[in-house]
Amino acid sequence: MSAVDTAQPEESRLRILKAAAEIAAERGYEGTTISRICERSGLPASSLYWFFTDKDDLLAEVVRHSFREWNAEQPAWEPFPADISVGDGLRRLLHHSSRSLPSAPEFLRIGHMLALERRETEPVGRALFLQVREEVADALARWFAASIDADLIARQPALPHRLATLIIALTDGLFLAYQIADLWDPDTFVDLIVTVVETAIAEAEADL
């Protein structure tokens, strides 16, 4: 009987995902092999292929699974009452999410790795990571559109998406800086983002 027959299927699947994430973080895309994943997970190749078509399919699921777990723990991007400024509302929302970055969620670590590598055939995981980024950017943009003065949005409809892109770019920078040099001060980072966003909004208002 295979490992899938004798163990709980979901437990086996999670063991494979965990092993693949660990090896990808250690060895990169090319170094993440089926044999290494099987050795690390303690499951035979037949179990891996029971759940996943190939390595590409497996790493894409690592990205998807990690993002779902991370996203479920984040605060909802819902508009705050009118008496709370955009800056204060943004600071409250980022307070929690910024602190989750040092733990290096697999979707960020593997997603950045795949995004930076150019291949003749684009890995499914890379496309999925870029899709996740777009979904996060859209959620941020919707929050800004609902939180910023309606007249300003009417005159500068691209502003919410520009601000969302800015936050994602700054977050990418923080994540990479932490991985490279262990630079980490979440409160300072959030204050920096809020200051940049408030300045961008003030400049947009001044252009009217």
DRENBALO-839082 format. One record per residue (C-alpha): residue number from 1; residue in one letter; x, y, z. Coordinates in Angstrom, 3 decimals, padded with zeros to 6 digits. Each point is the difference from the previous one (the first is absolute). Example, Ala and Ser with C-alpha at 12.3 -4.5 7.8 and 13.67 -1.06 7.14 Angstrom:
<recs>
<1,A,<012.300,-004.500,007.800>> <2,S,<001.370,003.440,-000.660>> 
</recs>
This chain:
<recs>
<1,M,<000.000,000.000,000.000>> <2,S,<001.188,003.526,-000.739>> <3,A,<000.576,002.708,002.582>> <4,V,<-003.186,001.658,-001.167>> <5,D,<-001.915,-003.173,000.848>> <6,T,<001.427,-000.384,003.496>> <7,A,<000.111,003.650,001.121>> <8,Q,<-002.557,002.749,000.032>> <9,P,<000.015,001.471,-003.543>> <10,E,<000.018,003.629,001.161>> <11,E,<002.826,-000.690,002.449>> <12,S,<002.075,-001.510,-002.804>> <13,R,<-000.776,002.912,-002.287>> <14,L,<001.056,002.554,002.625>> <15,R,<003.226,-001.916,000.677>> <16,I,<000.833,000.208,-003.695>> <17,L,<-000.811,003.722,-000.139>> <18,K,<002.138,000.682,003.069>> <19,A,<002.942,-001.966,-001.385>> <20,A,<-000.212,001.713,-003.388>> <21,A,<-000.120,003.454,001.622>> <22,E,<003.036,-000.720,002.169>> <23,I,<002.090,-001.355,-002.866>> <24,A,<-000.982,002.826,-002.362>> <25,A,<001.118,002.518,002.650>> <26,E,<003.326,-001.826,000.380>> <27,R,<000.819,-000.970,-003.578>> <28,G,<-002.116,002.082,-002.367>> <29,Y,<-002.196,-001.211,-002.833>> <30,E,<002.544,-002.225,-001.742>> <31,G,<001.155,-001.578,003.245>> <32,T,<-003.534,-000.911,001.009>> <33,T,<-000.212,-003.529,-001.345>> <34,I,<-002.619,-002.681,000.429>> <35,S,<002.544,-002.321,001.612>> <36,R,<000.979,002.624,002.603>> <37,I,<-003.630,000.783,000.762>> <38,C,<-000.774,-003.680,000.497>> <39,E,<003.032,-000.475,002.219>> <40,R,<-000.870,003.041,002.129>> <41,S,<-003.686,-000.876,000.303>> <42,G,<000.616,-003.706,000.583>> <43,L,<-002.520,-000.890,-002.694>> <44,P,<000.539,-001.877,-003.281>> <45,A,<-000.245,001.642,-003.417>> <46,S,<-003.296,-001.797,-000.572>> <47,S,<-001.517,002.008,002.842>> <48,L,<001.267,003.272,-001.455>> <49,Y,<-001.395,-000.789,-003.438>> <50,W,<-003.295,-000.987,001.604>> <51,F,<-000.517,003.647,000.921>> <52,F,<002.079,001.939,-002.542>> <53,T,<000.681,-000.323,-003.702>> <54,D,<003.657,001.060,000.227>> <55,K,<002.398,002.289,001.873>> <56,D,<-001.431,003.090,-001.666>> <57,D,<-003.517,-000.893,001.121>> <58,L,<001.286,-000.717,003.522>> <59,L,<001.823,003.336,000.406>> <60,A,<-003.046,001.844,-001.303>> <61,E,<-002.057,-001.683,002.713>> <62,V,<002.608,000.982,002.600>> <63,V,<-000.484,003.635,-001.045>> <64,R,<-003.801,-000.327,000.021>> <65,H,<-000.163,-001.816,003.333>> <66,S,<002.410,002.394,001.719>> <67,F,<-001.868,003.069,-001.256>> <68,R,<-003.344,-001.351,001.197>> <69,E,<001.408,-000.685,003.468>> <70,W,<001.652,003.424,000.213>> <71,N,<-002.998,001.858,-001.389>> <72,A,<-002.401,-001.672,002.434>> <73,E,<001.923,001.567,002.889>> <74,Q,<000.002,003.535,-001.434>> <75,P,<-002.524,002.703,000.971>> <76,A,<-002.775,000.705,-002.473>> <77,W,<000.633,002.997,-002.239>> <78,E,<-003.223,001.778,000.861>> <79,P,<-000.512,003.789,000.123>> <80,F,<000.315,001.645,003.396>> <81,P,<-002.497,002.531,001.431>> <82,A,<000.202,003.487,-001.471>> <83,D,<001.655,001.434,003.120>> <84,I,<003.078,-002.214,-000.542>> <85,S,<002.507,001.355,-002.511>> <86,V,<001.348,-002.041,-002.892>> <87,G,<003.412,-000.009,001.653>> <88,D,<-001.284,-001.238,003.357>> <89,G,<-002.159,-002.648,-001.643>> <90,L,<002.899,-001.191,-002.125>> <91,R,<002.272,-000.128,003.039>> <92,R,<-002.474,-002.237,001.858>> <93,L,<-000.329,-002.388,-002.939>> <94,L,<003.725,-000.258,-000.655>> <95,H,<000.873,-000.404,003.676>> <96,H,<-000.855,-003.709,-000.088>> <97,S,<000.943,-000.954,-003.543>> <98,S,<003.466,001.593,000.165>> <99,R,<000.886,-002.155,002.992>> <100,S,<-000.698,-003.183,-001.937>> <101,L,<002.673,000.686,-002.628>> <102,P,<003.109,-001.157,001.923>> <103,S,<-001.473,-003.485,000.296>> <104,A,<000.443,-000.099,-003.797>> <105,P,<-003.278,-001.502,-001.181>> <106,E,<000.825,-002.524,-002.709>> <107,F,<-002.089,001.834,-002.593>> <108,L,<002.287,003.030,000.369>> <109,R,<003.300,-001.863,000.097>> <110,I,<-000.786,-002.393,-002.851>> <111,G,<-002.056,002.555,-001.896>> <112,H,<002.845,002.520,-000.093>> <113,M,<002.431,-002.726,-001.001>> <114,L,<-002.195,-001.031,-002.928>> <115,A,<-000.827,003.584,-000.966>> <116,L,<003.673,000.924,-000.317>> <117,E,<000.907,-003.013,-002.107>> <118,R,<-000.718,000.153,-003.725>> <119,R,<-000.787,-003.293,-001.690>> <120,E,<-001.065,-000.967,-003.485>> <121,T,<-003.087,-001.625,001.483>> <122,E,<-001.439,002.004,002.874>> <123,P,<-000.496,-002.118,003.138>> <124,V,<-003.587,-000.202,001.219>> <125,G,<001.164,001.179,003.407>> <126,R,<001.379,003.226,-001.466>> <127,A,<-003.257,000.790,-001.775>> <128,L,<-001.920,-000.778,003.183>> <129,F,<002.238,002.262,002.102>> <130,L,<-000.489,002.885,-002.424>> <131,Q,<-003.749,-000.623,000.129>> <132,V,<000.079,000.102,003.805>> <133,R,<001.833,003.339,-000.148>> <134,E,<-002.665,001.373,-002.312>> <135,E,<-002.749,-001.156,002.359>> <136,V,<001.702,001.688,002.954>> <137,A,<000.527,003.170,-002.037>> <138,D,<-003.677,000.022,-001.005>> <139,A,<-001.077,-000.396,003.634>> <140,L,<002.270,002.871,001.041>> <141,A,<-001.247,002.174,-002.841>> <142,R,<-003.633,-000.642,000.947>> <143,W,<000.785,000.984,003.588>> <144,F,<001.637,003.237,-001.092>> <145,A,<-002.877,000.760,-002.381>> <146,A,<-002.464,-000.372,002.886>> <147,S,<002.154,001.889,002.523>> <148,I,<001.234,003.022,-001.966>> <149,D,<-002.152,003.049,-000.720>> <150,A,<-002.412,-000.831,-002.817>> <151,D,<000.666,003.258,-001.863>> <152,L,<003.719,-000.760,-000.081>> <153,I,<-000.640,-003.499,-001.334>> <154,A,<-002.348,001.382,-002.656>> <155,R,<002.714,002.376,-001.197>> <156,Q,<002.868,-002.483,000.331>> <157,P,<-001.504,-003.495,-000.431>> <158,A,<003.414,-001.656,-000.358>> <159,L,<001.117,001.152,003.468>> <160,P,<-001.244,-003.065,001.967>> <161,H,<001.900,-002.410,-002.256>> <162,R,<003.149,002.131,000.121>> <163,L,<-000.103,-000.030,003.796>> <164,A,<-000.630,-003.754,000.056>> <165,T,<002.976,-000.577,-002.303>> <166,L,<002.133,002.177,002.254>> <167,I,<-000.866,-002.015,003.115>> <168,I,<000.764,-003.311,-001.701>> <169,A,<003.336,001.314,-001.283>> <170,L,<000.994,001.212,003.465>> <171,T,<-001.071,-003.301,001.532>> <172,D,<002.077,-001.912,-002.545>> <173,G,<002.977,002.118,000.991>> <174,L,<-000.497,-000.665,003.700>> <175,F,<-000.315,-003.744,-000.558>> <176,L,<003.183,-000.157,-002.066>> <177,A,<001.907,002.248,002.411>> <178,Y,<-000.893,-002.270,002.884>> <179,Q,<001.126,-003.095,-001.904>> <180,I,<003.311,001.623,-000.946>> <181,A,<000.995,001.985,003.078>> <182,D,<-002.544,-000.739,002.732>> <183,L,<-001.177,003.623,-000.138>> <184,W,<-003.235,000.105,001.918>> <185,D,<-001.926,002.702,001.822>> <186,P,<-003.724,-000.429,-000.745>> <187,D,<-001.161,003.196,001.683>> <188,T,<002.500,002.129,-001.895>> <189,F,<-000.883,-001.783,-003.222>> <190,V,<-003.731,000.605,000.434>> <191,D,<000.588,003.636,000.909>> <192,L,<002.082,000.384,-003.159>> <193,I,<-002.735,-001.454,-002.197>> <194,V,<-002.661,002.195,001.607>> <195,T,<002.151,003.114,-000.442>> <196,V,<000.631,-000.778,-003.672>> <197,V,<-003.699,-000.694,-000.633>> <198,E,<-001.141,003.149,001.809>> <199,T,<002.525,002.045,-001.978>> <200,A,<-001.187,-001.500,-003.292>> <201,I,<-003.634,000.790,000.860>> <202,A,<000.887,003.561,001.040>> <203,E,<001.875,000.545,-003.277>> <204,A,<-002.945,-001.384,-001.968>> <205,E,<-002.322,002.433,001.802>> <206,A,<002.393,002.880,-000.713>> <207,D,<-000.100,-000.809,-003.722>> <208,L,<-003.764,000.544,-000.162>> 
</recs>
